[in-house]
Amino acid sequence: MQQVVIVIHLMLVLALIGVVLLQRSEGGGLGIGGGGGFMTNRGTANVLTRATAILAGLFFATSLILSILAGFDRRPSSIIGGGSQAPATAPAPGSAPPLGGQGGLLNQLGGGSQQAPATPSGPTVPQSK
């Protein structure tokens, strides 16, 4: 269903671009607005203006349909944990973290080893008391 709406949406985009480019330029943005030709009638301008408005409305409608269809398959997920893992639960207060290198995301990323920070070997900064 979504692919059909996308194809219709793309056809509307191309048609809207074509209709807008066929319209007579008032400000001379492309430099081809003046002069004679088959697009000089007032009635043709009304048809192109009406076609632009209809195509813009259909473009808006297909955009809304696509956003609604995209929201149907959306499920809440975590960007930190993998999609196949069970959700993590918070430990009870006062309990020790689980053993075996599974203490949390930082322990998993750090390889599970907890090392004390190195003591500085240079001069220390005087501290106020």
Secondary structure, DSSP 8 states (H G I E B T S, - for coil): -HHHHHHHHHHHHHHHHHHHHHS--SS-SSS-SSS-STT-SHHHHHHHHHHHHHHHHHHHHHHHHHHHHHHHT-----SSS-TTS-------TT----SSS-S-HHHHHTTT---------S-------
